[in-house]
């Protein structure tokens, strides 16, 4: 499938049939996502690939604290996703990379790097930007493979999820991409009923 077609067809699918996805298809989608752009070529994000109910169960258990998600009308369709790709960013990797000579600025400058050691003070958290590039690549890869996919943000259970999946504590959970065959019973999002910003208002030519 052409990239332009994948972009046009891509949408968030929140109901899955539950049928397994060919392992080679999944591996191909994930492998291509790893080629997404990365600030300083740091590649400071990781994907935890969960396939099948046994592997995805800990993800759902950690991220549905207090049963908040199971009360959603979309829960049954989401829970049938056969593949979950949980994305984690590594802020420290970017702090270290941008303290290296080619990124640290002029000779005699701050030895901690031009952006400093305090990740919270960085004007743009590149680790989240790079992980978002990876998530988009996964979504487009799914569309290209004829699969459904959606992105679930980090709302609850980050610490529990790290514990359940054995993720180092210096990583930040960004969100997860669900992959699978569409289930067909996908409730329409209430977000689609509100006003939609015109595309012409989003591009400012020459100046704002």
Secondary structure, 3 states (H helix, E strand, C coil): CCHHHHHHHCCECCCECCCCCCHHHHHHHHHHHCCCCCHHHCCCEEEEEEECHHHHHHHHHHHCHHHCCCCCCCHHHHHCCCEEEEEEECHHHHHHHCCCCCCCCCCCCCCCCCCCCCHHHCCCCHHHHHHHHHHHHHHHHHHHCCCEEEEEECCCCHHHHHHHHCCCCCCEEEEEEEEECECCCCCCCHHHHCCCCCHHHCCCCCCC
